[in-house]
Amino acid sequence: MFRYLIVTPLLACALATPLAAQEWARKMFAVTSHDFETVARGARAEFAFEVTNLYKEEVHLAGVRASCGCVTPTITKDRLKTWEKGTVLVTFNTRSFVGHRTATITVTIDQPYYAEVQLNIAGFIRGDVVVEPGVLEFPAVTRGTPAEKAIQVKYAGRSDWKILDVRSANEHLEVEMAENTRGQGRVAYDLRVRLKDDAPVGYFRDQMVLVTDDPSARQIPVPIEGNVLSPLTVSPAALNLGVVKPGQTVTRQLVVRASQPFHITGINCPDGCFQFAPSEEAKQMHLVPVTFTAAREPGKVVQKIEIVTDMGTGARADFMATAVVRVPDTAETAPPAGSEPSDLPIVTDPAEDRASTTP
């Protein structure tokens, strides 16, 4: 009887441990499965599983492995402090595999406690459709400058196979399509994709969809990504005015540059605490004084400011201005409840048969 009482709690603890370990770690992942659906052979297909540290302790992602060579997983950031985010990037190996594929990605965590989280991947790689290149890239395009890329789609199977349409939710892309081969069960199309000169500044990641007459897989996605650069550069990109007393006035200087002389035609800022004194001359480099007069109420100021020029389509640039208005010898306003690590749960050791607290 004595032996029974000793063994039973240990057995219950051992059975509960994997479940407890899995649960606290799984909560950090936004999603745990992804379906690539249908993709062409050679097309780039990637998905990032986002992971956020919800706990006080630092989390270490020690490793990752895949059950199938059809996917390649990579940890982009292995150590996560409180509220830090990272990703497990999974690449579908469309050049080496065809057909329907599934895989389980196992992420191993060894700090603060050992746990494993499983992520599920599925998708169908078409062996009869090849896209070259596998992704359309516009790596560095200055806004207002024409940019064009070519892509070829090859099909082997029916001689009457057709691409009926090319669609994209990105209104800043234009596509021209021309058939260049048809016969003996082979069809090939050339596509020219143009990025319009009014595309907004910044990185974009999108896709265009090839709509075919194939009833088994009518849509074939092709990834597109790029980075549109502003013709203007503003330095500093983030203007930190520091700690300012209520009613105090401070002045800082911006440097605005371009590859050709230009006029600054306007500076848009909804906050009346900011004043600007741009030059009326056309210059390749402008020095713009920015004057900030703090309000009477303490607090943090974060303001997006837009500079407008006469350079045409790419005539605008943004920068951020920040300041802290504070009465002397007082602390800054405390952050909102729930944002401090002290409000977060501590991960409890699953070996003690205690599940972690839900944030």
Summary of the structure (lengths in Angstrom):
residues: 359
radius of gyration: 28.0
end to end distance: 41.1
largest distance: 95.9
contacts: 1052
relative contact order: 0.14
helix: 9%
strand: 56%
